[in-house]
Amino acid sequence: MTLSQVFRVTNVELANQLLVISKTISNWETGKTTPDIDNLIRISSLFQISLDNLLAEGSEVVENIKKKAEINNLKKYSYCTVITDLVF
């Protein structure tokens, strides 16, 4: 369940309150992107949720951040492998 569903607001209303565009909210909901720390603080304040609860282990936000970190590490490894292959 997404934030907008839990708190019964539209993506446009939520975007306006968080000072972002509605596409940003959609990207957060689909896991394409994750909120930055400023937006996490705004969400926490807006919905009166502690950052601890918002970022609890296993939450969608935390899982998306972990996925992105893993993908970035894999990309770095891939680049190193390609460069090493080209050199040798």
Helices and strands as residue ranges (DSSP letters): H 3-6, H 11-18, H 22-30, H 37-46, H 51-54, H 60-87
